[in-house]
Amino acid sequence: MAKTPQGQLSKPFKTQYGWHVLEVLGRRATDSTTQAREQQAMTVLRNRKYDEELQTWLRQIRDEAYVEIKLPGTDQAAQ
């Protein structure tokens, strides 16, 4: 596949699944170096840690919140 020029058909070739003809429509320009993979892993870990810290903080401020419900027409002294 890497040897077939873009926009052309390959010669027929056989694999364990049968005969194939390959047409290369285009090539991806992805950076698959070790450094790129490490950066991607660091981004995933950073996002995961951020989400965990956010949930902890939200839980904490909810626990510390004081909510008083005052309905019109109710006697506050009876409560």
Stockholm file with secondary structure:
# STOCKHOLM 1.0

chainA/1-79         MAKTPQGQLSKPFKTQYGWHVLEVLGRRATDSTTQAREQQAMTVLRNRKYDEELQTWLRQIRDEAYVEIKLPGTDQAAQ
#=GR chainA/1-79 SS CTTSCTTCBCCCEEETTEEECCBCCCCCCCCCSHHHHHHHHHHHHHHHHHHHHHHHHHHHHHHHCCCCCCCTTCCGGGC
#=GC SS_cons        CTTSCTTCBCCCEEETTEEECCBCCCCCCCCCSHHHHHHHHHHHHHHHHHHHHHHHHHHHHHHHCCCCCCCTTCCGGGC
//
